[in-house]
């Protein structure tokens, strides 16, 4: 026995109505929490978009130097020098040139 057998039909209907009101209140509270969660999520999405745009701007600005912008070469970082393009030639006299040495004429001495 659950104790509800002794209650009249009107009492049982009153308990059911009370239960329905409690359930409706819980649904409203859950809906309000869900709306608040969606609002927080939308705010976080907006903040993420702003920070992502800022990061992209800073990375773009960091990548600029005198070769990729109108900045003067003196504004380039001395620690991040780009390697110069080498032509592939060896340093010094080229191999195809004949060795040049001073020829001493016996007559000029």
Phi, psi and omega per residue, in radians:
X1 nan 2.419 -3.100
X2 -1.782 -0.182 3.138
X3 1.662 -0.131 -3.139
X4 -1.531 -0.184 -3.107
X5 -1.150 -0.512 -3.090
X6 -1.428 -0.193 -3.106
X7 -1.424 2.599 3.115
X8 -1.373 2.975 3.135
X9 -1.117 -0.657 3.131
X10 -1.144 -0.698 3.109
X11 -1.143 -0.723 3.118
X12 -1.132 -0.701 3.098
X13 -1.145 -0.629 3.087
X14 -1.133 -0.727 3.090
X15 -1.120 -0.689 3.113
X16 -1.138 -0.699 3.113
X17 -1.133 -0.708 3.107
X18 -1.110 -0.738 3.115
X19 -1.086 -0.719 3.136
X20 -1.116 -0.656 3.104
X21 -1.159 -0.723 3.116
X22 -1.111 -0.756 3.125
X23 -1.100 -0.720 3.124
X24 -1.116 -0.704 3.093
X25 -1.115 -0.703 3.104
X26 -1.152 -0.672 3.094
X27 -1.123 -0.734 3.115
X28 -1.098 -0.737 3.131
X29 -1.122 -0.722 3.115
X30 -1.136 -0.707 3.111
X31 -1.119 -0.704 3.126
X32 -1.130 -0.716 3.114
X33 -1.154 -0.657 3.122
X34 -1.150 -0.737 3.102
X35 -1.109 -0.695 3.107
X36 -1.130 -0.694 3.126
X37 -1.135 -0.716 3.100
X38 -1.132 -0.671 3.115
X39 -1.133 -0.733 3.095
X40 -1.110 -0.728 3.130
X41 -1.103 -0.731 3.107
X42 -1.115 -0.688 3.103
X43 -1.133 -0.719 3.119
X44 -1.162 -0.668 3.092
X45 -1.093 -0.740 3.116
X46 -1.125 -0.749 3.124
X47 -1.113 -0.705 3.112
X48 -1.098 -0.704 3.119
X49 -1.119 -0.729 3.125
X50 -1.132 -0.786 -3.120
X51 -1.190 -0.623 3.095
X52 -1.138 -0.750 3.100
X53 -1.106 -0.703 3.124
X54 -1.132 -0.741 3.122
X55 -1.087 -0.764 3.121
X56 -1.098 -0.691 3.108
X57 -1.126 -0.782 -3.137
X58 -1.148 -0.692 3.106
X59 -1.147 -0.674 3.106
X60 -1.125 -0.756 3.131
X61 -1.176 -0.606 3.136
X62 -1.175 -0.554 -3.125
X63 -1.360 -0.112 -3.120
X64 -1.438 2.432 2.957
X65 -2.550 -2.951 -3.036
X66 -1.162 -0.378 -3.135
X67 -1.488 -0.284 -3.105
X68 -2.061 0.188 3.124
X69 -2.704 -3.032 3.135
X70 -1.617 0.270 3.135
X71 -1.275 2.583 3.097
X72 -1.279 2.687 -3.138
X73 -1.034 -0.468 -3.126
X74 -1.194 -0.286 3.131
X75 -1.503 -0.099 3.103
X76 -1.220 2.617 3.115
X77 -1.223 2.340 3.110
X78 -1.272 -0.201 -3.090
X79 -1.625 -0.236 -3.098
X80 -2.139 1.099 3.114
X81 -1.389 2.383 3.079
X82 -1.401 2.480 3.099
X83 -1.171 2.431 -3.129
X84 -1.293 2.598 3.083
X85 -1.258 2.205 3.110
X86 -1.714 2.505 -3.094
X87 -1.437 -0.205 -3.125
X88 1.659 -0.098 3.136
X89 -1.430 2.679 3.079
X90 -1.390 2.722 3.119
X91 -1.383 2.459 3.100
X92 1.755 -2.866 -3.116
X93 -1.153 2.554 -3.133
X94 -1.428 2.625 -3.048
X95 -1.148 -0.491 -3.059
X96 -1.324 -0.239 -3.133
X97 -1.435 2.468 3.087
X98 -1.274 2.558 3.134
X99 -1.121 2.288 -3.125
X100 -1.925 2.113 3.091
X101 -2.268 2.789 -3.135
X102 -1.274 2.129 3.102
X103 -1.684 2.151 -3.100
X104 -1.710 2.079 3.064
X105 -1.397 2.434 3.110
X106 -1.177 -0.464 -3.109
X107 -1.342 -0.507 -3.079
X108 -1.399 -0.176 -3.106
X109 -1.543 nan nan
